[in-house]
Amino acid sequence: MKDYHISRHNSFYSIGLSYQKADAETRGNFSLGKAAAEKLLMQAKEQGIDGLLVTSTCNRTELYGFAQHPFQLIKLLCDNTTGSVEQFQEVAYVYKNTDAIGHLFKVGTGLDSQILGDFEIISQLKQSFNRSKKFGLANHFIERLCNSVIQASKRIKNETEISSGATSVSFASVRYILENVPGVSDKNILLFGTGKIGRNTCENLIKHTKNNHITLVNRTKEKAERIAGKFDLTVKDYGDLQTEIRNSDVLIVATSAQSPTISKELIYTKKPLLILDLSIPKNVADDVSELDNVTVIHLDHLSQMTDKTLERRKEYVPHAEKIIAEVRHDFSKWLETRKFAPVIKALKKKLKTMKDEEMDYQSKKLADFNEQQADVISNRIIQKITKQFANHLKDDDVDSDMSLELIRSVFQLELETP
């Protein structure tokens, strides 16, 4: 694929870090909450950036946007997180133009997910786009690109079985409980945090453990009560957390705080306690694992677990990549069209000027000149000529850059400044 000049002055970059090279602690340092992401977008707007996407999940933090140099985006990220530039450089990746586009397609279609085929990222991408739109940072390119990735994602879901079977971070946590907690249906399970991962984990717990001793605790009790009502579970106040931990055999932490919500001081237990931390950054303090009878498992460990479902999913990767290639080709054609649209517009304007001059000349020269009829005919000819040029530029075998330069030179076109 050609490396298109996406912007006249800037290149399109993807900068970020993910589970592949950055551990949970490092990812936590670069994690962006809603307020931090919005502050970053406001700063980008002030700096004159006209297109930017910000995504931050438990597995990755990434910026996709236009800049003269990628450091402009890296600095925005570091200024709004606790991570340093030096730390970023150790684990980060930077992609440019078509490579950056390709990376977003791979991420958005679940091929780069920590668990292959986990499509949670696409809803996060939609949220990122809506946030960028709110701040006036979703230009035509960003909008078209996001829509293309969403389209590819839908097709992969519908045309392959890459997301078949129950495999996700929430399912992996439940499977770990099933494999490591004897007599799980009689154990007391406490779920702390009822966001998206918490809800999914709750559904998987009920479905696979046949356990009705599940208690929910959330800072906002109403949220927990909505889920509890759906599954007929117990809800306790946030102030009862310490007592509930003491009564539990399994504690699942699915909070989304920027610092640990579970500390050593909260835990007092004389029986084995399994803690699963599904949060980024970690929401269980490191020293909790030093306690007797306590086992702490983080989602990075859970995500490494493989099974037949994942192995089967790998078979569908070539088909998924074929779908991505088709959608990317359509996106690239659109991008090419955008590139030569100003030239076609200028050509049409030039031909119209020629027509107007000739019409003026003929109307003075000929007494019976039919101006209306001549106008219709000449406009149709202009339309056909410009269409011929447009079709020529769309041809895959044509060097469009050379052709554009030739058209500009022959017709002495002056392009409008965007």
C-alpha positions as CSV (number, residue, x, y, z in Angstrom):
1,M,0.0,0.0,0.0
2,K,1.2,3.5,-0.8
3,D,2.3,5.7,2.1
4,Y,-0.2,8.5,1.4
5,H,0.5,12.0,2.4
6,I,-2.4,12.2,4.8
7,S,-2.0,15.8,5.7
8,R,-0.3,18.6,3.9
9,H,1.8,19.7,7.0
10,N,1.5,16.8,9.5
11,S,1.7,13.1,9.6
12,F,-0.7,10.7,11.3
13,Y,0.9,8.9,14.2
14,S,0.0,6.2,16.7
15,I,2.0,6.3,19.9
16,G,1.4,4.1,22.9
17,L,2.2,1.1,25.0
18,S,0.4,-2.2,25.7
19,Y,0.5,-5.4,27.6
20,Q,3.0,-6.8,25.1
21,K,6.0,-4.9,26.5
22,A,4.7,-2.9,29.5
23,D,3.8,-4.7,32.7
24,A,0.8,-3.8,34.8
25,E,2.6,-1.2,36.9
26,T,4.0,0.6,33.9
27,R,0.7,0.6,32.2
28,G,-0.8,2.0,35.4
29,N,1.7,4.9,35.2
30,F,0.4,5.9,31.8
31,S,-3.3,5.1,32.5
32,L,-5.7,8.0,31.6
33,G,-9.0,8.4,33.5
34,K,-11.8,10.4,32.0
35,A,-10.7,13.7,33.5
36,A,-7.1,13.3,32.4
37,A,-8.1,12.2,28.8
38,E,-10.3,15.3,28.5
39,K,-7.6,17.6,29.8
40,L,-5.2,16.1,27.3
41,L,-7.7,16.7,24.4
42,M,-8.1,20.3,25.5
43,Q,-4.3,20.8,25.5
44,A,-4.1,19.3,22.1
45,K,-6.8,21.6,20.8
46,E,-4.8,24.6,22.2
47,Q,-1.7,23.4,20.4
48,G,-3.6,23.4,17.0
49,I,-3.9,19.6,16.6
50,D,-7.0,19.0,14.5
51,G,-7.5,15.3,14.9
52,L,-6.8,13.1,17.9
53,L,-8.1,9.9,19.5
54,V,-7.2,8.9,23.1
55,T,-7.8,5.3,24.3
56,S,-6.8,4.0,27.7
57,T,-7.8,0.5,28.8
58,C,-6.4,-2.1,31.3
59,N,-4.3,-3.5,28.4
60,R,-3.1,-0.3,26.6
61,T,-2.9,3.4,26.4
62,E,-2.7,4.9,22.9
63,L,-2.9,8.3,21.1
64,Y,-3.8,8.4,17.4
65,G,-3.4,11.8,15.9
66,F,-1.8,14.4,13.6
67,A,1.5,16.0,14.5
68,Q,4.6,17.4,12.9
69,H,6.6,15.0,15.1
70,P,5.5,12.1,17.4
71,F,7.1,13.7,20.4
72,Q,4.3,16.2,20.4
73,L,1.9,13.4,21.2
74,I,4.3,11.6,23.6
75,K,4.6,14.8,25.6
76,L,0.9,15.3,25.8
77,L,0.6,11.7,27.2
78,C,3.4,12.2,29.8
79,D,2.2,15.6,30.9
80,N,-1.2,14.1,31.8
81,T,0.0,10.8,33.5
82,T,2.6,9.9,36.1
83,G,4.7,8.2,33.4
84,S,8.0,9.8,32.2
85,V,9.3,10.1,28.7
86,E,12.3,7.8,29.6
87,Q,9.9,5.2,30.9
88,F,7.7,5.5,27.8
89,Q,10.6,5.0,25.4
90,E,11.6,1.7,27.1
91,V,8.3,0.0,26.3
92,A,6.5,2.2,23.7
93,Y,5.8,2.0,20.0
94,V,5.4,4.7,17.4
95,Y,3.7,4.1,14.1
96,K,3.4,6.6,11.2
97,N,0.8,7.1,8.5
98,T,-0.2,3.7,6.9
99,D,1.5,1.8,9.7
100,A,-0.5,3.8,12.2
101,I,-3.7,3.1,10.3
102,G,-2.9,-0.6,10.2
103,H,-2.2,-0.7,13.9
104,L,-5.6,0.8,14.7
105,F,-7.3,-1.8,12.5
106,K,-5.5,-4.6,14.3
107,V,-6.3,-3.2,17.8
108,G,-10.0,-2.4,17.0
109,T,-10.7,-5.8,15.5
110,G,-9.4,-7.7,18.5
111,L,-6.3,-9.1,16.8
112,D,-4.0,-7.2,19.2
113,S,-6.1,-7.9,22.3
114,Q,-4.5,-9.6,25.3
115,I,-7.0,-12.4,24.8
116,L,-7.4,-12.9,21.0
117,G,-10.9,-12.0,19.8
118,D,-11.8,-9.9,22.9
119,F,-13.9,-7.2,21.3
120,E,-14.3,-5.0,24.4
121,I,-11.9,-2.5,22.7
122,I,-14.4,-1.5,20.0
123,S,-16.9,0.0,22.5
124,Q,-13.9,1.9,24.1
125,L,-12.9,3.1,20.6
126,K,-16.5,4.4,20.0
127,Q,-16.3,6.2,23.4
128,S,-12.9,7.7,22.4
129,F,-14.3,9.0,19.1
130,N,-17.4,10.6,20.8
131,R,-15.1,12.3,23.3
132,S,-12.8,13.6,20.5
133,K,-15.9,14.9,18.6
134,K,-17.1,16.7,21.8
135,F,-13.8,18.6,21.8
136,G,-13.7,19.3,18.1
137,L,-10.9,16.8,17.4
138,A,-12.7,14.3,15.2
139,N,-11.9,15.6,11.7
140,H,-13.1,13.8,8.6
141,F,-10.1,11.5,8.5
142,I,-10.5,10.4,12.1
143,E,-14.3,9.9,11.6
144,R,-13.9,7.9,8.4
145,L,-11.0,5.8,10.0
146,C,-13.1,4.9,13.1
147,N,-16.1,4.0,11.0
148,S,-13.9,1.8,8.8
149,V,-12.4,0.0,11.9
150,I,-15.9,-0.5,13.4
151,Q,-17.1,-1.9,10.0
152,A,-14.2,-4.3,9.9
153,S,-14.9,-5.4,13.5
154,K,-18.6,-6.1,12.7
155,R,-17.7,-8.1,9.6
156,I,-15.1,-10.2,11.6
157,K,-17.7,-10.9,14.3
158,N,-20.3,-11.9,11.7
159,E,-18.1,-13.8,9.2
160,T,-15.7,-15.6,11.5
161,E,-15.8,-17.4,14.8
162,I,-12.8,-15.5,16.2
163,S,-14.8,-14.4,19.2
164,S,-16.7,-17.7,19.7
165,G,-16.6,-19.4,23.1
166,A,-16.5,-17.7,26.5
167,T,-13.0,-16.2,26.6
168,S,-12.3,-12.8,28.1
169,V,-10.6,-11.4,31.2
170,S,-13.8,-11.8,33.2
171,F,-14.2,-15.4,32.1
172,A,-10.5,-16.2,32.6
173,S,-10.9,-15.0,36.3
174,V,-13.9,-17.3,36.8
175,R,-12.1,-20.2,35.2
176,Y,-9.2,-19.6,37.5
177,I,-11.6,-19.8,40.5
178,L,-13.1,-23.0,39.2
179,E,-9.7,-24.6,38.8
180,N,-8.2,-23.4,42.1
181,V,-11.0,-23.2,44.7
182,P,-12.3,-26.6,45.8
183,G,-16.1,-26.7,46.4
184,V,-16.6,-23.2,44.9
185,S,-20.4,-23.4,44.9
186,D,-20.3,-23.3,48.7
187,K,-17.7,-20.5,49.1
188,N,-18.4,-16.9,49.9
189,I,-17.5,-14.7,46.9
190,L,-17.2,-10.9,47.3
191,L,-17.1,-8.7,44.2
192,F,-15.8,-5.2,44.8
193,G,-16.5,-2.9,41.9
194,T,-19.5,-3.1,39.5
195,G,-18.2,-1.4,36.3
196,K,-18.2,-3.2,33.0
197,I,-15.6,-5.9,33.9
198,G,-17.3,-6.3,37.3
199,R,-20.7,-6.9,35.6
200,N,-19.2,-9.3,33.1
201,T,-17.4,-11.2,35.9
202,C,-20.6,-11.3,37.9
203,E,-22.5,-12.9,35.0
204,N,-19.8,-15.5,34.4
205,L,-19.7,-16.3,38.1
206,I,-23.4,-17.0,38.3
207,K,-23.3,-19.0,35.0
208,H,-20.3,-21.2,35.8
209,T,-20.0,-21.6,39.6
210,K,-23.7,-22.3,40.5
211,N,-22.9,-20.2,43.6
212,N,-25.6,-18.0,45.3
213,H,-23.3,-16.7,48.0
214,I,-22.1,-13.7,46.0
215,T,-22.0,-10.3,47.7
216,L,-21.5,-7.0,45.8
217,V,-19.9,-3.9,47.2
218,N,-19.5,-0.6,45.2
219,R,-18.7,2.9,46.3
220,T,-22.0,3.9,44.7
221,K,-24.4,1.5,46.2
222,E,-27.2,2.1,43.6
223,K,-25.0,0.7,40.8
224,A,-24.4,-2.5,42.8
225,E,-28.1,-2.8,43.6
226,R,-29.1,-2.6,39.9
227,I,-26.9,-5.6,39.2
228,A,-27.9,-7.4,42.4
229,G,-31.6,-7.0,41.5
230,K,-31.0,-8.6,38.1
231,F,-29.3,-11.7,39.7
232,D,-30.9,-11.8,43.2
233,L,-27.6,-11.1,45.0
234,T,-26.7,-9.5,48.2
235,V,-25.4,-5.9,48.4
236,K,-23.5,-4.4,51.3
237,D,-22.4,-0.8,52.0
238,Y,-19.0,0.4,51.1
239,G,-18.4,0.9,54.8
240,D,-18.9,-2.8,55.4
241,L,-16.0,-3.8,53.0
242,Q,-13.6,-4.9,55.8
243,T,-16.2,-7.1,57.4
244,E,-17.2,-8.6,54.1
245,I,-13.6,-9.4,53.2
246,R,-13.2,-11.2,56.5
247,N,-16.2,-13.4,55.7
248,S,-15.1,-14.1,52.1
249,D,-13.2,-17.0,50.5
250,V,-12.7,-15.2,47.2
251,L,-12.4,-11.4,46.7
252,I,-12.6,-10.1,43.1
253,V,-11.4,-6.5,42.8
254,A,-12.8,-4.8,39.7
255,T,-12.5,-1.1,40.7
256,S,-11.0,1.5,38.4
257,A,-9.2,3.7,40.9
258,Q,-5.8,5.3,40.2
259,S,-4.4,4.0,43.5
260,P,-4.9,0.7,45.5
261,T,-8.4,0.3,47.0
262,I,-7.4,-2.9,48.9
263,S,-4.6,-2.4,51.5
264,K,-3.0,-4.7,54.0
265,E,-4.9,-3.0,56.8
266,L,-8.3,-4.0,55.4
267,I,-7.5,-7.7,55.5
268,Y,-7.8,-9.9,58.6
269,T,-8.4,-13.6,57.8
270,K,-7.6,-16.9,59.4
271,K,-8.8,-18.9,56.5
272,P,-7.4,-19.0,52.8
273,L,-8.4,-15.9,50.8
274,L,-8.0,-15.7,47.1
275,I,-7.8,-12.2,45.7
276,L,-8.2,-11.6,41.9
277,D,-7.2,-8.0,40.9
278,L,-8.8,-7.2,37.5
279,S,-7.8,-3.5,37.6
280,I,-5.3,-1.3,35.9
281,P,-3.5,0.3,37.6
282,K,-3.4,-2.4,40.3
283,N,-6.0,-1.8,42.9
284,V,-4.6,-4.3,45.4
285,A,-1.5,-3.0,47.2
286,D,1.7,-5.1,46.5
287,D,2.3,-5.9,50.2
288,V,-1.1,-7.7,50.5
289,S,0.5,-10.8,49.1
290,E,2.8,-10.9,52.1
291,L,-0.2,-11.9,54.4
292,D,-0.6,-15.4,55.5
293,N,-3.4,-17.4,53.9
294,V,-3.7,-14.8,51.1
295,T,-3.1,-15.4,47.4
296,V,-3.2,-12.4,45.0
297,I,-3.6,-13.0,41.3
298,H,-3.5,-10.1,38.8
299,L,-5.2,-10.0,35.4
300,D,-1.8,-10.2,33.5
301,H,-1.4,-13.7,34.9
302,L,-5.0,-14.6,34.0
303,S,-4.6,-13.4,30.5
304,Q,-1.7,-15.7,29.9
305,M,-4.0,-18.7,30.4
306,T,-4.7,-20.5,27.2
307,D,-7.2,-23.1,26.3
308,K,-8.8,-24.9,23.4
309,T,-11.1,-21.9,22.7
310,L,-8.1,-19.6,22.1
311,E,-6.3,-22.2,20.0
312,R,-9.4,-22.5,17.9
313,R,-9.7,-18.8,17.5
314,K,-6.3,-18.6,15.9
315,E,-7.6,-20.5,12.9
316,Y,-9.8,-17.6,12.0
317,V,-7.0,-15.0,12.0
318,P,-6.2,-15.3,8.2
319,H,-9.9,-14.7,7.4
320,A,-10.0,-11.7,9.8
321,E,-6.9,-10.3,8.1
322,K,-8.5,-10.7,4.7
323,I,-11.6,-8.7,5.9
324,I,-9.3,-6.0,7.3
325,A,-7.4,-5.8,4.0
326,E,-10.7,-5.3,2.1
327,V,-12.0,-2.5,4.4
328,R,-8.5,-0.9,4.5
329,H,-8.5,-0.8,0.7
330,D,-11.8,1.0,0.6
331,F,-10.5,3.5,3.2
332,S,-7.3,4.0,1.2
333,K,-9.3,4.7,-2.0
334,W,-11.3,7.3,0.0
335,L,-8.1,8.8,1.2
336,E,-6.7,9.0,-2.3
337,T,-9.9,10.6,-3.5
338,R,-9.5,13.3,-0.8
339,K,-6.0,13.9,-2.0
340,F,-7.0,14.7,-5.5
341,A,-10.3,16.3,-4.8
342,P,-8.8,19.8,-4.6
343,V,-7.1,19.4,-8.0
344,I,-10.4,18.1,-9.6
345,K,-12.2,21.1,-8.0
346,A,-9.6,23.5,-9.3
347,L,-9.8,21.9,-12.8
348,K,-13.6,22.2,-12.9
349,K,-13.2,25.9,-11.8
350,K,-10.6,26.5,-14.6
351,L,-12.8,24.8,-17.3
352,K,-15.8,26.9,-16.1
353,T,-13.7,30.1,-16.4
354,M,-12.8,29.1,-20.0
355,K,-16.4,28.3,-20.7
356,D,-17.6,31.7,-19.4
357,E,-15.0,33.5,-21.4
358,E,-15.9,31.6,-24.6
359,M,-19.7,32.1,-24.0
360,D,-19.1,35.9,-23.5
361,Y,-17.1,36.0,-26.8
362,Q,-19.7,34.0,-28.8
363,S,-22.6,36.0,-27.5
364,K,-21.0,39.2,-28.8
365,K,-20.0,37.7,-32.1
366,L,-23.2,35.8,-33.0
367,A,-26.6,37.6,-33.0
368,D,-28.6,34.4,-32.8
369,F,-26.3,32.7,-30.2
370,N,-28.4,30.4,-28.0
371,E,-26.7,31.0,-24.6
372,Q,-29.0,28.7,-22.6
373,Q,-28.4,25.7,-24.9
374,A,-24.6,26.4,-25.1
375,D,-24.5,26.6,-21.3
376,V,-26.1,23.1,-20.9
377,I,-23.8,21.5,-23.5
378,S,-20.6,23.0,-22.2
379,N,-21.5,22.1,-18.6
380,R,-22.1,18.5,-19.6
381,I,-18.7,18.4,-21.4
382,I,-16.9,19.8,-18.3
383,Q,-18.6,17.2,-16.2
384,K,-17.4,14.4,-18.5
385,I,-13.9,15.7,-18.7
386,T,-13.5,16.0,-15.0
387,K,-15.0,12.5,-14.5
388,Q,-12.4,11.1,-16.9
389,F,-9.6,12.7,-14.9
390,A,-11.1,11.4,-11.6
391,N,-11.4,7.9,-13.0
392,H,-7.8,8.0,-14.2
393,L,-6.6,9.1,-10.8
394,K,-8.6,6.3,-9.1
395,D,-6.8,3.6,-11.2
396,D,-4.6,1.5,-9.0
397,D,-1.9,1.3,-11.8
398,V,-1.6,5.1,-12.0
399,D,1.0,7.1,-10.1
400,S,-1.5,9.6,-8.9
401,D,1.2,12.0,-7.5
402,M,2.7,12.4,-11.0
403,S,-0.7,12.7,-12.7
404,L,-1.8,15.4,-10.2
405,E,1.3,17.4,-10.8
406,L,0.9,17.1,-14.6
407,I,-2.8,18.2,-14.4
408,R,-1.8,21.2,-12.2
409,S,1.0,22.1,-14.6
410,V,-0.9,21.8,-17.9
411,F,-3.9,23.7,-16.7
412,Q,-1.9,26.1,-14.5
413,L,-4.2,25.4,-11.5
414,E,-4.2,27.4,-8.3
415,L,-5.3,25.2,-5.4
416,E,-7.3,26.7,-2.6
417,T,-5.5,26.7,0.8
418,P,-7.3,24.5,3.2
